[in-house]
Amino acid sequence: MSKLEQRLAKGEVIVLDGAMGTELQRRGVPMDKVAWSAAAIASHPDVIREIHEDYIRAGAGVTIANTFGAARHVLAQASLGQRVSELNRRAIELAKEARDRAADGREVAVAGSISSFTAENSDDKQVMPDVAFASYREQAEAFAEAGADLIVLEMMADVAYTVYALEAALATGLPVWVGFSCRLAADGKTVLFFRKDMNTPLADAVEKVMAVGGSLVGIMHSDVEATAPGLEVLRAHWSGPVAAYPHSGRFIMPDWQFVDIISPADYLAEARKWVDMGAQVVGGCCGIGPDHIRLLAEELPKHLPSSRAAQ
């Protein structure tokens, strides 16, 4: 059992970092029209490292490498297909370098990210299952070779492809966390899986995916308002640790729209509710920056309420 898993088993609340892609954009790094933030691994590595350092200094105990859009089936269409393994390894190395510079003796885990992101963020660019699995496996192996501590599946938006990614990640032997994106149905109560053209209940997705494996499940890249209802679904269908790291704003490819971004104080107020509901890992996704993470690290309780600890 890793140190991170031991901390979770003890009921500790762990602060995750915030957004990488939107923070790169905020700092002036152009977002690629095909691969979004992944191209920055090649073009702006120093800014990536700087962002990791800022999150770690803010108090994050887990930092996620900038590999969200770095699968081969995405990078190949951005003219970076010949550098897939190199760039995925480099992204992990940048996070590790930041940890060495900024952790000041604290335990900070480095995660590789695999996502359902497609080239141009377009459903029309979705690849065949065997191609997707090979891409995910290549990423996962690069993470393991570079020394990642765990793998996080993010913004998973299709049950079958989530399973492909999960199987590829589990094959490394590293701990795997699964981050589901969700939305509220028109009734404002029913929690649905992320895809707007589908009406799959989140509960069905969680049961099918987590039966395959994974050590933690979370609600991520979802509206703040959908996060608490999503957590209720997770707690009803999963007995292990859960996470919450939603977004704020909206996306028009390739740029995040920084509109109505929740304040750090208001985000903390919501995060306190998520911890009370049993969220043991709390951070942020698109639009959430170092100031939000710093306040979470300073103010959230260090342990779950005893009544909410994972069984």
Secondary structure as UniProt FT lines:
FT   HELIX           3..9
FT   TURN            10..11
FT   STRAND          14..16
FT   HELIX           21..26
FT   TURN            27..28
FT   TURN            33..35
FT   HELIX           37..39
FT   HELIX           40..43
FT   HELIX           45..58
FT   STRAND          62..64
FT   TURN            68..69
FT   HELIX           72..75
FT   HELIX           76..78
FT   HELIX           81..83
FT   HELIX           84..102
FT   TURN            104..105
FT   STRAND          109..115
FT   HELIX           119..121
FT   HELIX           123..125
FT   HELIX           129..146
FT   STRAND          150..156
FT   HELIX           159..170
FT   TURN            171..173
FT   STRAND          176..180
FT   STRAND          182..184
FT   TURN            186..187
FT   STRAND          191..193
FT   TURN            196..197
FT   HELIX           202..210
FT   TURN            211..212
FT   STRAND          216..223
FT   HELIX           224..237
FT   STRAND          242..247
FT   STRAND          250..252
FT   TURN            253..254
FT   STRAND          255..257
FT   HELIX           264..276
FT   TURN            277..278
FT   STRAND          279..282
FT   TURN            286..287
FT   HELIX           290..299
FT   HELIX           306..308
//
